[in-house]
Structures are given as C-alpha cells and as structure tokens.
Amino acid sequence: MKTILLKVFIVTNLLLLVFLMSGRESTPSPPFRTRAVSAMPAAKTQDPVPAVALLPSPAKQSLAEMAGILFQFTQPGSQLKDLVYFLQNERQEPLVAHDNNPFTGEMAIVRTRKPLPGTRYFHAQYFSDEAGVGFVQHMSFEFKPGPTAMNEAISAVQDAFHLSSPESARDGYAKWKLDDQRILWIKRLEGDELRDDPFNAYGPGDNGTIRVAIEVEIHPGDAE
C-alpha cells in the first residue's frame, strides 16, 4: 500500500508541476489581495466604539473562511463539483485541470484566479478510486506573513476543525492527525522553502508566508 501511495505521490507532483508550469509566467509572485475600504463620513457622535464591537480584518475573515473550506470539502461524501460550485459562488474563479493515466487513475487539480484577501495559492487534488468515487488527496492555501500570522492560522483551524492543541508543534510548524489516513498541518515558509519552488512564485516580501494543508499522509514526517 505504501509503495502504491508513494508512486501516486511522485506521479501527482510531476503532473502538478506540468500543469502549474504551463501556466506560470516569469513575473514576481502575485501579491496577497487586499480589500479596499471606502471613506466614510464622520460620525455625529463622539462616543467611543467598544473594542468588542470591532469587526476582524478582511484578512482574518478570509483566513477563517478558507479554514472552513478545508474542513467542509474534505468531509466524507464531499465531491469535486461541490467545491467548484462553492468557489464559483464565492467569485474565486476556480480552474480545474483533469488527467488520466495508468498510475494514478483519474485526477483533477483545482486552483483559483481570485483568492480571498490575505490568501493565495489555493489548490486541491482529487483522485478517483477503483469504484470511480472521488476523494481529496490534498487541499491547501497560503496566508500572508505577519508577526501573529502563525498563531492566527492555528486558531482558525482549531475553530474550523474543532481541534485542541497540535499533536506535534515547534516554532513555525504545527500538525494534527485527523484519522488513520489524513493529517492537517500549518507551516511558516522561510528561506530555501521559498526559493525555486516548482509550483508557486515567491518574492523577498513573502518570507514568513503561512501554508495550511490537509492531505493523505504518505508516510510519517512528510510535511515536516
């Protein structure tokens, strides 16, 4: 079983490399989107607004929503079409590429053209089993760097997945084992991890980018 999964992992990454490199331009990494805020007229009252009434930033709202997407669309019974329909309604403009070969069977890769503010590089990989039923092999997104970004990401997935403290944690890394096959991990990307990445483009300002992912575990320690 491990040998088959390892072959799937190797072939998947080769196919993903071809898919992404075919559409990748030699331009700097796309910036994390921000949401414009319209100027508002001055309030007529001078009463201060209580801190508890303040809404979270658009980036934190996006982080919570993307963590929710990872939870919702990796549940048993969730299908590729459900994810695509949801992303279309969210106006993230999903792109889907299909492939079929003897090693991995039928595979679909999902990316988005318009990620939510503060996030980018969402992608999901779906496979079909022998019965033709699709399942998620990998789903992830990235969150903009910042001094509290790692803690915010941990808090968001804990809320979305109803988790307690990470089972494995160190500075810039946290992991939970969801069941016998799937793991959820968060990692702060720095240094060599951002250089010559075969899938995504990065620039100097991307140091500290947070990646959040859920995937089928090939063997222990893969994400570390």
LINNOR-V955560 format. One record per run of one state. SS is the DSSP state (H for helix, E for strand, C for the rest). FROM is the first residue (numbers start at 1). LEN is the number of residues. Records with the same first field share a line. If there is no record, write none. Layout:
SS: FROM-LEN / FROM-LEN
This chain:
C: 1-1 / 24-27 / 54-4 / 73-7 / 90-4 / 102-3 / 113-6 / 129-5 / 144-5 / 162-6 / 171-2 / 178-4 / 190-1 / 195-9 / 207-2 / 217-8
H: 2-22 / 51-3 / 58-15 / 80-10 / 149-13 / 191-4 / 204-3
E: 94-8 / 105-8 / 119-10 / 134-10 / 168-3 / 173-5 / 182-8 / 209-8
